[in-house]
């Protein structure tokens, strides 16, 4: 046999092996992913299918699901319809091998931990580390389309069911590939629709390449129908709303592990449901709702029909609390001096925290 013919057989054999490997690769990756998800303590996970695209340096996960084990039943925790994980080729010109992730219709349902009974006690690190293992290269860009985050609690009466829907989020330069000298080189922008059809906007900058990330976030939720919060207010405060709007504005900054921020909730044109006209309302509930209604009348801004306050948070990340005295002062300020403006104050700057610490 001639050397040329022998070389042709070798090349043909290698090509056949590569084709077979390419055909088997999705199944191999799928088994690895399923084994990883099913080894998480307190959880059970599964993926439906995986596509491999060697040309893009990418693989696509279809129908990734992760359930939390609750005794003999499973409660949905993560449900990602489509996850596209690929190499960010343009970062190679900056000397970094990083990835980008596109998540389509991801759903996250958080169950408050106090209702977990007779189950393995999982930790956030268990599932987050497992999902990180599915992406072997550092993530530099994240896109989310039509996402949803839900918050459930079943040991209250009534059950608490809150959610944020239609989440559209873009986070870039997470691994600080470019603008390395910038204080907060990563950016994140997001929009969403809250329960009660409120409009959410998030705009922020970050530096994630350190143990405690630095962040500077502005957040707003505007014109949510306050009656959508009735399950929450009934469970925790013992009253519900008949009508009204709810707004929330916030700024949060973390600089070198020190946090400072505020939350500014505003209730507009609200009316509490009259307990005296409701069937099954006992005398204590009627008395409580009467007191709440009186409190709301006394401390609201009568001219603009708003009840608002500003709740500050400040401290290190192991001891973040709210200043109750300042909160009470804020109620009086809104009631008797002026209503808070419905906008982000832009009153907290990232560089100011170093001076204040």
LUMDO-501864 format. One record per residue (C-alpha): residue number from 1; residue in one letter; x, y, z. Coordinates in Angstrom, 1 decimal. Layout:
residues N
(NUM, 'A', (X, Y, Z)),
...
//
This chain:
residues 357
(1, 'X', (0.0, 0.0, 0.0)),
(2, 'X', (1.4, 3.4, -1.0)),
(3, 'X', (2.1, 6.1, 1.5)),
(4, 'X', (-0.5, 8.4, -0.1)),
(5, 'X', (-3.2, 5.7, 0.1)),
(6, 'X', (-2.3, 5.0, 3.7)),
(7, 'X', (-2.5, 8.7, 4.6)),
(8, 'X', (-5.9, 8.8, 2.9)),
(9, 'X', (-7.1, 6.0, 5.2)),
(10, 'X', (-5.8, 7.8, 8.3)),
(11, 'X', (-7.5, 11.0, 7.3)),
(12, 'X', (-10.7, 9.2, 6.5)),
(13, 'X', (-10.6, 7.4, 9.9)),
(14, 'X', (-10.0, 10.6, 11.8)),
(15, 'X', (-12.9, 12.3, 10.0)),
(16, 'X', (-15.2, 9.4, 10.8)),
(17, 'X', (-14.2, 9.4, 14.4)),
(18, 'X', (-14.8, 13.2, 14.6)),
(19, 'X', (-18.3, 12.8, 13.0)),
(20, 'X', (-19.2, 10.0, 15.4)),
(21, 'X', (-17.9, 12.1, 18.3)),
(22, 'X', (-19.9, 15.1, 17.1)),
(23, 'X', (-23.1, 13.0, 16.9)),
(24, 'X', (-22.5, 11.6, 20.4)),
(25, 'X', (-21.5, 14.9, 22.0)),
(26, 'X', (-25.0, 16.3, 22.7)),
(27, 'X', (-25.9, 13.1, 24.5)),
(28, 'X', (-22.7, 13.1, 26.5)),
(29, 'X', (-23.2, 16.8, 27.6)),
(30, 'X', (-26.9, 16.1, 28.4)),
(31, 'X', (-26.0, 13.2, 30.7)),
(32, 'X', (-23.3, 15.4, 32.4)),
(33, 'X', (-25.8, 18.2, 32.9)),
(34, 'X', (-28.6, 16.0, 34.3)),
(35, 'X', (-26.1, 14.2, 36.6)),
(36, 'X', (-25.0, 17.6, 37.9)),
(37, 'X', (-28.5, 18.9, 38.5)),
(38, 'X', (-29.6, 15.7, 40.2)),
(39, 'X', (-26.7, 15.7, 42.6)),
(40, 'X', (-27.7, 19.0, 44.3)),
(41, 'X', (-28.8, 18.3, 47.9)),
(42, 'X', (-32.5, 19.1, 48.4)),
(43, 'X', (-33.2, 19.6, 44.7)),
(44, 'X', (-34.0, 17.6, 41.6)),
(45, 'X', (-33.2, 18.8, 38.2)),
(46, 'X', (-33.5, 17.8, 34.5)),
(47, 'X', (-32.9, 19.1, 31.0)),
(48, 'X', (-35.0, 18.1, 28.0)),
(49, 'X', (-32.4, 18.5, 25.2)),
(50, 'X', (-29.0, 20.0, 24.4)),
(51, 'X', (-27.8, 21.4, 21.0)),
(52, 'X', (-24.1, 21.8, 20.2)),
(53, 'X', (-22.9, 24.4, 17.8)),
(54, 'X', (-19.1, 24.1, 17.3)),
(55, 'X', (-18.9, 26.9, 14.8)),
(56, 'X', (-20.3, 29.4, 17.3)),
(57, 'X', (-18.5, 27.7, 20.2)),
(58, 'X', (-21.9, 27.4, 21.9)),
(59, 'X', (-24.4, 24.9, 23.3)),
(60, 'X', (-28.1, 25.5, 23.9)),
(61, 'X', (-30.0, 23.9, 26.8)),
(62, 'X', (-33.7, 23.4, 26.3)),
(63, 'X', (-36.2, 23.1, 29.2)),
(64, 'X', (-33.8, 23.2, 32.2)),
(65, 'X', (-35.9, 22.6, 35.3)),
(66, 'X', (-34.8, 22.5, 39.0)),
(67, 'X', (-37.3, 21.6, 41.7)),
(68, 'X', (-37.0, 22.0, 45.4)),
(69, 'X', (-37.8, 18.8, 47.3)),
(70, 'X', (-40.5, 19.3, 49.9)),
(71, 'X', (-41.1, 16.1, 51.8)),
(72, 'X', (-42.6, 13.7, 49.2)),
(73, 'X', (-43.4, 16.4, 46.6)),
(74, 'X', (-41.4, 18.7, 44.4)),
(75, 'X', (-42.0, 22.5, 44.1)),
(76, 'X', (-40.8, 24.3, 40.9)),
(77, 'X', (-37.8, 26.6, 41.6)),
(78, 'X', (-36.1, 27.2, 38.2)),
(79, 'X', (-37.7, 26.7, 34.8)),
(80, 'X', (-35.6, 28.0, 31.9)),
(81, 'X', (-37.2, 27.5, 28.5)),
(82, 'X', (-34.0, 28.1, 26.5)),
(83, 'X', (-30.4, 28.9, 27.6)),
(84, 'X', (-27.9, 29.8, 24.9)),
(85, 'X', (-24.3, 29.7, 26.2)),
(86, 'X', (-21.5, 30.7, 23.9)),
(87, 'X', (-18.0, 32.2, 23.7)),
(88, 'X', (-17.9, 36.0, 23.4)),
(89, 'X', (-15.5, 36.1, 20.5)),
(90, 'X', (-14.8, 39.8, 20.5)),
(91, 'X', (-13.3, 39.6, 24.0)),
(92, 'X', (-10.5, 37.5, 22.5)),
(93, 'X', (-9.1, 40.8, 21.1)),
(94, 'X', (-8.8, 42.0, 24.7)),
(95, 'X', (-6.9, 38.9, 25.8)),
(96, 'X', (-9.8, 37.2, 27.7)),
(97, 'X', (-11.7, 34.0, 27.0)),
(98, 'X', (-15.2, 34.7, 28.4)),
(99, 'X', (-18.8, 33.7, 27.6)),
(100, 'X', (-22.1, 35.2, 27.1)),
(101, 'X', (-25.5, 33.8, 28.1)),
(102, 'X', (-28.9, 34.5, 26.6)),
(103, 'X', (-31.9, 33.2, 28.7)),
(104, 'X', (-35.3, 33.1, 27.1)),
(105, 'X', (-38.4, 32.9, 29.3)),
(106, 'X', (-36.5, 31.9, 32.5)),
(107, 'X', (-38.8, 31.5, 35.6)),
(108, 'X', (-37.6, 31.6, 39.2)),
(109, 'X', (-40.0, 30.8, 42.0)),
(110, 'X', (-38.8, 31.5, 45.5)),
(111, 'X', (-40.5, 29.7, 48.3)),
(112, 'X', (-39.9, 31.3, 51.7)),
(113, 'X', (-37.7, 29.0, 53.7)),
(114, 'X', (-39.8, 28.9, 56.9)),
(115, 'X', (-42.4, 26.7, 55.2)),
(116, 'X', (-39.9, 23.9, 54.4)),
(117, 'X', (-40.7, 20.8, 56.5)),
(118, 'X', (-39.3, 17.3, 56.6)),
(119, 'X', (-36.9, 17.9, 53.8)),
(120, 'X', (-33.2, 18.1, 53.2)),
(121, 'X', (-31.9, 21.5, 54.1)),
(122, 'X', (-30.4, 22.9, 50.9)),
(123, 'X', (-28.4, 26.1, 50.7)),
(124, 'X', (-28.2, 28.7, 48.0)),
(125, 'X', (-24.6, 27.8, 47.4)),
(126, 'X', (-25.6, 24.2, 46.5)),
(127, 'X', (-27.7, 25.1, 43.4)),
(128, 'X', (-25.8, 28.3, 42.4)),
(129, 'X', (-22.4, 26.4, 42.3)),
(130, 'X', (-24.0, 23.6, 40.4)),
(131, 'X', (-25.4, 26.0, 37.7)),
(132, 'X', (-22.0, 27.8, 37.6)),
(133, 'X', (-20.4, 24.4, 36.8)),
(134, 'X', (-22.6, 24.2, 33.7)),
(135, 'X', (-20.7, 27.3, 32.3)),
(136, 'X', (-17.0, 26.4, 32.2)),
(137, 'X', (-16.0, 29.9, 31.1)),
(138, 'X', (-16.5, 33.1, 33.1)),
(139, 'X', (-19.7, 35.0, 32.1)),
(140, 'X', (-19.1, 38.4, 30.7)),
(141, 'X', (-22.5, 39.3, 29.2)),
(142, 'X', (-26.0, 38.2, 30.3)),
(143, 'X', (-29.3, 38.8, 28.4)),
(144, 'X', (-32.7, 37.9, 29.8)),
(145, 'X', (-35.9, 38.0, 27.7)),
(146, 'X', (-39.4, 37.6, 29.1)),
(147, 'X', (-38.2, 36.5, 32.5)),
(148, 'X', (-40.4, 36.0, 35.6)),
(149, 'X', (-39.6, 35.9, 39.3)),
(150, 'X', (-42.2, 34.8, 41.9)),
(151, 'X', (-42.3, 34.9, 45.7)),
(152, 'X', (-44.5, 32.5, 47.5)),
(153, 'X', (-45.3, 31.8, 51.1)),
(154, 'X', (-47.8, 29.1, 52.1)),
(155, 'X', (-47.8, 29.3, 55.9)),
(156, 'X', (-49.7, 32.6, 56.0)),
(157, 'X', (-53.4, 33.3, 55.8)),
(158, 'X', (-54.0, 34.0, 52.9)),
(159, 'X', (-51.1, 32.5, 50.9)),
(160, 'X', (-48.6, 35.3, 49.8)),
(161, 'X', (-48.2, 35.3, 46.0)),
(162, 'X', (-46.1, 38.1, 44.5)),
(163, 'X', (-44.2, 38.2, 41.2)),
(164, 'X', (-42.3, 40.3, 38.7)),
(165, 'X', (-43.0, 39.5, 35.0)),
(166, 'X', (-41.8, 40.3, 31.5)),
(167, 'X', (-38.3, 40.9, 32.7)),
(168, 'X', (-35.9, 42.2, 30.1)),
(169, 'X', (-32.3, 42.5, 31.4)),
(170, 'X', (-28.9, 43.2, 29.9)),
(171, 'X', (-25.7, 43.1, 32.0)),
(172, 'X', (-22.4, 43.7, 30.2)),
(173, 'X', (-18.7, 43.6, 30.9)),
(174, 'X', (-19.2, 41.5, 34.0)),
(175, 'X', (-15.6, 40.2, 34.0)),
(176, 'X', (-14.2, 43.6, 33.4)),
(177, 'X', (-12.8, 42.7, 30.0)),
(178, 'X', (-12.8, 46.4, 28.9)),
(179, 'X', (-12.5, 49.7, 30.9)),
(180, 'X', (-10.3, 48.0, 33.5)),
(181, 'X', (-9.4, 51.3, 35.2)),
(182, 'X', (-13.0, 52.3, 35.7)),
(183, 'X', (-14.4, 52.1, 39.2)),
(184, 'X', (-17.7, 50.4, 38.2)),
(185, 'X', (-17.0, 48.9, 34.8)),
(186, 'X', (-20.0, 46.6, 34.5)),
(187, 'X', (-23.5, 47.9, 33.7)),
(188, 'X', (-27.0, 46.5, 34.1)),
(189, 'X', (-30.3, 47.7, 32.7)),
(190, 'X', (-33.6, 46.1, 33.2)),
(191, 'X', (-37.3, 46.7, 32.7)),
(192, 'X', (-40.2, 44.6, 34.0)),
(193, 'X', (-43.9, 44.5, 34.9)),
(194, 'X', (-44.8, 44.0, 38.6)),
(195, 'X', (-47.9, 42.4, 40.1)),
(196, 'X', (-50.6, 45.0, 39.7)),
(197, 'X', (-49.2, 46.1, 36.3)),
(198, 'X', (-46.6, 48.5, 37.7)),
(199, 'X', (-43.7, 49.5, 35.5)),
(200, 'X', (-40.2, 48.6, 36.8)),
(201, 'X', (-36.9, 50.1, 35.8)),
(202, 'X', (-33.4, 49.2, 37.1)),
(203, 'X', (-30.3, 51.1, 36.0)),
(204, 'X', (-27.0, 50.4, 37.7)),
(205, 'X', (-23.2, 49.9, 37.5)),
(206, 'X', (-21.1, 47.2, 39.2)),
(207, 'X', (-17.7, 45.8, 39.8)),
(208, 'X', (-18.1, 42.0, 40.3)),
(209, 'X', (-14.4, 41.1, 40.1)),
(210, 'X', (-13.9, 41.1, 43.9)),
(211, 'X', (-15.1, 39.2, 46.9)),
(212, 'X', (-17.7, 41.8, 47.9)),
(213, 'X', (-19.0, 43.4, 44.7)),
(214, 'X', (-19.3, 47.2, 44.5)),
(215, 'X', (-22.7, 48.4, 43.1)),
(216, 'X', (-24.6, 51.6, 42.4)),
(217, 'X', (-28.3, 50.9, 41.6)),
(218, 'X', (-31.3, 53.1, 40.9)),
(219, 'X', (-34.7, 51.3, 41.0)),
(220, 'X', (-38.3, 52.5, 40.4)),
(221, 'X', (-41.7, 50.8, 40.4)),
(222, 'X', (-44.5, 53.1, 39.3)),
(223, 'X', (-48.3, 52.9, 39.2)),
(224, 'X', (-48.9, 49.4, 40.4)),
(225, 'X', (-52.5, 48.7, 41.4)),
(226, 'X', (-52.2, 48.4, 45.2)),
(227, 'X', (-55.1, 45.8, 45.4)),
(228, 'X', (-52.7, 43.3, 43.9)),
(229, 'X', (-50.7, 43.4, 47.2)),
(230, 'X', (-53.7, 42.4, 49.2)),
(231, 'X', (-52.5, 38.9, 49.9)),
(232, 'X', (-49.3, 40.4, 51.4)),
(233, 'X', (-51.0, 43.2, 53.4)),
(234, 'X', (-53.6, 40.7, 54.7)),
(235, 'X', (-51.0, 38.2, 55.7)),
(236, 'X', (-48.6, 40.6, 57.4)),
(237, 'X', (-50.7, 43.6, 58.4)),
(238, 'X', (-54.3, 42.4, 58.6)),
(239, 'X', (-56.0, 44.7, 56.2)),
(240, 'X', (-56.5, 45.0, 52.4)),
(241, 'X', (-57.1, 47.7, 49.9)),
(242, 'X', (-60.2, 48.6, 47.8)),
(243, 'X', (-58.3, 50.9, 45.4)),
(244, 'X', (-55.2, 52.9, 44.9)),
(245, 'X', (-51.7, 53.0, 43.4)),
(246, 'X', (-48.4, 51.9, 44.8)),
(247, 'X', (-45.0, 53.4, 43.8)),
(248, 'X', (-41.5, 52.5, 45.1)),
(249, 'X', (-38.2, 54.3, 44.5)),
(250, 'X', (-34.8, 53.2, 45.7)),
(251, 'X', (-31.1, 53.8, 45.5)),
(252, 'X', (-28.6, 51.3, 46.8)),
(253, 'X', (-24.8, 51.7, 46.8)),
(254, 'X', (-22.1, 49.3, 48.1)),
(255, 'X', (-18.6, 50.5, 48.3)),
(256, 'X', (-15.9, 48.2, 49.8)),
(257, 'X', (-18.4, 46.2, 51.7)),
(258, 'X', (-20.3, 49.2, 53.1)),
(259, 'X', (-23.9, 49.6, 52.1)),
(260, 'X', (-26.1, 52.7, 52.0)),
(261, 'X', (-29.4, 53.3, 50.4)),
(262, 'X', (-33.1, 54.0, 50.9)),
(263, 'X', (-36.5, 52.7, 49.9)),
(264, 'X', (-39.3, 55.2, 49.3)),
(265, 'X', (-42.8, 53.7, 49.1)),
(266, 'X', (-45.7, 55.9, 48.1)),
(267, 'X', (-49.4, 55.1, 48.3)),
(268, 'X', (-51.7, 57.3, 46.2)),
(269, 'X', (-55.5, 57.7, 46.3)),
(270, 'X', (-55.8, 54.5, 48.4)),
(271, 'X', (-58.9, 53.2, 50.2)),
(272, 'X', (-58.9, 50.4, 52.7)),
(273, 'X', (-61.7, 47.8, 52.5)),
(274, 'X', (-64.4, 48.5, 55.0)),
(275, 'X', (-64.3, 45.6, 57.5)),
(276, 'X', (-67.7, 46.5, 58.9)),
(277, 'X', (-69.3, 45.5, 55.5)),
(278, 'X', (-67.4, 42.3, 55.1)),
(279, 'X', (-68.9, 38.9, 56.1)),
(280, 'X', (-66.8, 36.9, 58.5)),
(281, 'X', (-64.9, 39.9, 59.9)),
(282, 'X', (-64.5, 39.7, 63.7)),
(283, 'X', (-64.6, 42.6, 66.0)),
(284, 'X', (-60.8, 42.7, 66.4)),
(285, 'X', (-60.2, 42.9, 62.6)),
(286, 'X', (-62.8, 45.6, 62.3)),
(287, 'X', (-61.1, 47.6, 65.1)),
(288, 'X', (-57.7, 47.1, 63.5)),
(289, 'X', (-58.7, 48.2, 60.1)),
(290, 'X', (-60.5, 51.2, 61.6)),
(291, 'X', (-57.2, 52.1, 63.4)),
(292, 'X', (-55.2, 51.7, 60.1)),
(293, 'X', (-57.7, 53.8, 58.2)),
(294, 'X', (-57.4, 56.5, 60.9)),
(295, 'X', (-53.6, 56.4, 60.9)),
(296, 'X', (-53.6, 56.7, 57.1)),
(297, 'X', (-55.9, 59.7, 57.2)),
(298, 'X', (-53.8, 61.5, 59.8)),
(299, 'X', (-50.4, 60.9, 58.3)),
(300, 'X', (-51.1, 61.3, 54.6)),
(301, 'X', (-50.5, 64.4, 52.5)),
(302, 'X', (-54.1, 65.6, 52.2)),
(303, 'X', (-53.4, 67.9, 49.2)),
(304, 'X', (-51.9, 65.2, 47.0)),
(305, 'X', (-53.6, 62.3, 48.7)),
(306, 'X', (-50.4, 60.4, 49.2)),
(307, 'X', (-49.0, 58.4, 52.1)),
(308, 'X', (-45.2, 58.0, 51.8)),
(309, 'X', (-42.0, 57.6, 53.8)),
(310, 'X', (-38.3, 57.1, 53.2)),
(311, 'X', (-36.8, 54.0, 54.7)),
(312, 'X', (-32.9, 54.2, 54.9)),
(313, 'X', (-30.6, 51.2, 55.1)),
(314, 'X', (-27.0, 51.5, 56.0)),
(315, 'X', (-24.2, 49.3, 57.3)),
(316, 'X', (-21.9, 46.5, 56.4)),
(317, 'X', (-23.3, 43.5, 54.6)),
(318, 'X', (-23.4, 41.4, 57.7)),
(319, 'X', (-25.5, 43.9, 59.6)),
(320, 'X', (-27.9, 45.9, 57.3)),
(321, 'X', (-30.8, 47.5, 59.1)),
(322, 'X', (-33.3, 50.3, 58.7)),
(323, 'X', (-33.3, 53.4, 60.9)),
(324, 'X', (-36.8, 53.3, 62.5)),
(325, 'X', (-36.6, 56.8, 63.9)),
(326, 'X', (-35.8, 58.3, 60.5)),
(327, 'X', (-38.7, 56.4, 59.0)),
(328, 'X', (-41.1, 57.9, 61.5)),
(329, 'X', (-39.7, 61.4, 60.8)),
(330, 'X', (-40.2, 60.7, 57.1)),
(331, 'X', (-43.9, 60.0, 57.7)),
(332, 'X', (-44.4, 63.2, 59.6)),
(333, 'X', (-42.4, 65.1, 56.9)),
(334, 'X', (-44.6, 63.8, 54.2)),
(335, 'X', (-47.8, 64.5, 56.1)),
(336, 'X', (-47.2, 68.0, 57.3)),
(337, 'X', (-44.4, 69.5, 55.1)),
(338, 'X', (-44.4, 68.2, 51.6)),
(339, 'X', (-45.1, 65.0, 49.7)),
(340, 'X', (-42.1, 63.1, 48.4)),
(341, 'X', (-41.5, 63.6, 44.7)),
(342, 'X', (-42.3, 60.5, 42.6)),
(343, 'X', (-38.7, 60.1, 41.2)),
(344, 'X', (-35.3, 58.8, 42.1)),
(345, 'X', (-33.5, 61.4, 44.3)),
(346, 'X', (-30.0, 60.9, 42.8)),
(347, 'X', (-28.8, 61.8, 46.4)),
(348, 'X', (-26.3, 58.9, 46.9)),
(349, 'X', (-23.0, 58.8, 45.1)),
(350, 'X', (-20.6, 55.8, 45.0)),
(351, 'X', (-17.5, 57.9, 45.9)),
(352, 'X', (-19.2, 59.5, 48.9)),
(353, 'X', (-19.3, 56.2, 50.9)),
(354, 'X', (-15.5, 56.1, 51.3)),
(355, 'X', (-15.7, 59.4, 53.1)),
(356, 'X', (-18.7, 58.4, 55.3)),
(357, 'X', (-17.4, 54.9, 56.4)),
//
